Amino acid sequence: MRIGTRSSAMALAQTDDIAAAYRAAHDDAAIEIVRFSPRGDRDQVSKLDTHGGKGGAFVAEIRDAMREARLDAAMHSLKDMPGDEETPGLVIGAYMKREGVEDALVLRKGATYEAFRDAGGDGFKIGTNSVRRKALLRRLYPKAEVIHFRGAADTRIKKLDERAMQRLPDGGEVGPADALIMARCGLERVGLAHRIAHVFSPDELAPAAGQGIVAVECRAGDFELLEKLSAIDDGDARVSALAERELLWVLNGHCNAPIAGYGQRDGDGLSLYGAVMSEDGGEMIEVRREGAADRPRELGRAVGLALLEKGAGRLIEMTRPA
């Protein structure tokens, strides 16, 4: 199997885990890992919507290679895959076991969590590229300044420690940052867990749909590979992912829309939390519902429609690029 992946340390570590699971399930099957540097990795400055959102920035070029049969499969972080569209000719063949969904606070060297907490973020510049995190941080720490900050995990932390300015899409600069918000599981995966100053609960910083789940995508007509990938598919991750992605599809969101979605399976049951925020965090609409684990899309649809009934569509349109 030839599997494509981004060239970042985090993506390569995730792909190594897929390869190990696949080999264990299929008698040491041969796997070739093919590295890509998609537009979103080559351009560490522009906002993602200039590349067509996360899908265009991180997924599109690898998908093209699959369609052209240069790859058999591809590894994606599920939260980077557009959830509001169908992908002709491609299908997710396996969802890997979900890792922690929590976001974590990373502080520059010399800063302490106690000082950050006691100040309520006042005087701190917090870096992130996620519109969801920006909106939630503005609610949680209204006295802090939330600034645009992009890059691979190790690169971002290096810039943080060096007190480097961050280039902005308009050519200006911002910073230096005093703190970053990053995915806990990603920091752990690349050996940077020691930099975590605080872990936020999902109630404090609601996760993105698909956060913590790695997906293996392949061609829809490759039935032999689909059967083999089923051996490494995690059922709990699959039902949560299907509910969360149905939620995104119903909301018809976009890369600038601050949307959260988090499904949790409990035996035969499944709960789903969904939220839509204004970009400044001033408004937030939330819905939580429970349903049957064997009907995840039905639950995702119900939560999405309930959010729209409460006015989520207006918040999404307010953040849609002109």
N, C-alpha and C positions, 0 to 999 in steps of 0.2 A: 504494500500500500504506500503510495506517495501522498504525504499529507503536508499541506501548506500552512504556514504560520507567520506571524510577524516576527521580526528579528530581536525584539526587546527581551531582556533577561526573564521578565515575567511570562511572556508568551511562550518562550522556549521551555521554561520549567513546566508550564501547563501542558505543552505538547509532549514532553517527556513522560508525564504521568499517563497521558492517553496511550502512548506507545507501550508503556510497561503493562497497562491493563489489557491492551489488545494482544500483546505477545503472550501474556499469561492465559488468556482465554483461547488462544489459537496456536498452541504448540510452537512458540517462538517464531511466529510469522515475520517475514522480512518487512521492515518499515524504513522508508526514506523520508527524512524531514527536510522540507524545502523552505528556505527562509525568504521572506518578502519584507521590503521596506515601503509600505503603502504611503499615500500622500500625507495622511495625518501624522505619520512618524517623520517624514522628510521635512515637513513644514511644522516647526514647533512654535510658531508665532500666531498664525491666523486663527480666527474662530472657526470651529468645525463646520458651521453652516456654509462657509465659502467653498467647502469640498462636498457639499450635499449632505451635511450632517455626519454622524458617526459612520453610517453605512458607506457613504462615499469616501470618507477619510480612512477607514480601517478595513473595510470588508470588500468593496467593489472589485479591486484589482485581483484579489485572491479568488473571488467568485468567477471572474473572467477566465482565470487559468483552469478552473474546474470545468467550465463549460467547453473549453477548448481541449479538454482531456489531457492537459499537461499535469493535472493533479487528479487523484482519486477522491480526496477528501480535504477538509480544511478545519482547523481549530479556530474558534472564535470565542471571545468572552461574550456571553449572551446579551449583556447590557449594551454591547456595541452593535448588535444586529437590529436593524429597524423592525419594529413590531407592528407597524401599521400598514404593512404591504405584503403581498404575496411575492414569492421569488420563483418565477417560471423556470422549470427544469431542475430546481434544487430543493433539497429537503433536509431537515435535521434528522440524522440517523441515530444519534445518541446524546443524552444529557448526562454529564458526569455528576457524581455526588456533590451536592451543594456545600460549599465552604461557608465560613462565617459571613454574614451580610453586613456586619457593623462597619461604620466609618470610624477612623481614628484620628486623633490630633497629634501632629508632629511639631515640636518646637525647635527653634534655632538653638544652637549650643549656647548655654549660659542662661537661657530662660527656664522658668519653672512653671509647672502646672498650677501650683498654689498661687503664684502671682497672677497668672492668667485667670484662674477661677475667681480669686478675690476681687479682681478688677472688673469682672464681668466682660472681659475682652477689651475693655476701654484702653486705648492706646496701642492696641495690637493690630497689625495688618495680617489678615488671614488669606492665604492663596489657595485658589481652586479654579478649575475650568468648568466644573459642573454647574449648570444653571439650577439644578435641584438643590445642590449643596449651598449655593449662594443664597437662594431664597430661604432655606431653613436656617442658615447661619444668621441671616438678618433678623429672623424671628427670635433665635436663641440668644444672640449677642448683638443687640441693636447698637451698642456703643463701639463695636469693633468696625474696622474698615475691611471689607471683603474685596480682594483684588484678583484680576485675571492672572492665572499661573498655569502653564502647560509644561509637559515634558515627561519622559520616563521617570519611574519612581526614584532611581538612584540619582538621575540628573537633577530632578527637582530638589532633593534633599541637599545635594552638593551646592546648588544655587542658594538655598536657604542658609546654609552654614557660612557661605562666603559673603553673605549680605549683598548678593548680586541684584542689580535691577532687572526687571522683566520687561522685555520688549512687548509692545502692544500692536494689535493689527493696524492701527492708524499711523504707526511709525514712532509714536511716543514711547515713554517708559513709565513703569510704576514699580513701587517697592522702596526699599527691600522688604521682603516678607518677614514676619516674626513667627509665623506658624503656617502649617499646611493641613488640609483635610484630605486624607487618603483612605483607600480601602484597607481594612485591617488584614484581610486574607492575602492581599497582594504584598503588603509589607512583610508578612510572615514568609511568604513563598520565596522572596528574593533575599532573605536573611537580614531584613532590616527591622525586625520586631522590637529590637532593643531601643529603637527611636520612638516608639509609641509612648506618648505622655498620658493619654487618656483614651478610653474606648467609649464611644457614644452608643447608647442603647438604640434599637430601632424606633422606640417611642420618641427619642430626642431628635435623631436624624433619620427619617424614614428612608429605607433603601430604594434604589432604582429598580425597576422591573428587570429581573434577570440577574441582579447583582449576586456574585458568588457562584454562578453556574457557568461551566464551560460546556460549549456545544460542539459536536462534530457534524459538519455539514457535508453532504455528498450529492451526486446526481440522482434525481428521482428515479431514473430507470435502471440504476445499478442495483438490482435486487439481490445479487450475491453478496455485495458489500453491506447492504442494508441488513441482511440476515446476520452477518458477522458482527456488525456494530451493535445489534440488539443484545449481544452478550455482555456488553460493558455499559448498557443503559441503566440509569438509576431511576426507579419508578417514582420515588418521592420527588426527586428533582424535576422529572418530566411533568407530573401533574401540577406542581407549583408553576413551572415555566409556562405551561399551556394556559393556565388561568391568568397569569400576569400579562402574557402577550395578547390574549384576547381583550383584556382591559385596554391595552394600548391601541389595539385595532379599533375598538369602539370609540375611543376618545379622538382618534385621528390626530394624534399629537404630532410634534415635530421636534427637531433638535434644540430649539430654543424654549420649549415648553417645560416648566418645572413640574414633572409628574413623578410620583412614587407609587410603587406597587410591590406587595410582599405577601406571598401565599405560604401557608404552613399546613402540612398534612398531619393529621392525628388519627391514625387507624383508617377507618372508612370515611372519615370526615376531612374537610378542607376549609380553612378560613382564608379570607383574602381581604387585605387592607389596600385601599387606593386613596390617593390624595392628589389634588391639583392646586398649585399656588400661583399667586401673582409673582412677577419677577423680583419685586422688592420685598416679598415676604409679608406684605401687609394683609393679604387675604389668603385664606386657606380653606379648601373644601375637602372634607374627609368622609369616607364611607367604609364600613367594615361589615362583611356578610359571611355567613357560613353555608356550606353546601356539601354535596357528596363528592368524594375523591374521584369517583369514576365519571364525573361530569364536570371537569375543570373549566371547560370553555363556557359552559352554561353559567357558572359562577362568575367568571371574568366578565361576561356580557352583562350580568345583573349589576355588578359593581360599577361598570362603566356607564351604564344607562342611569343608575342612581346618581352618579356624579354629574352627568349632563343635566338631569332634572334639577339639581341644586345650583346650576349655573356654571359648571366647569368649562363649558364651551366658550363662554365669554372670556375667561381667564386665558384659555389657550389661544384664542384669536388675538388677544392683546399682545401676545409675545411672538406671533407669527411674523416672519420677515416680510417686508413690503415687496 
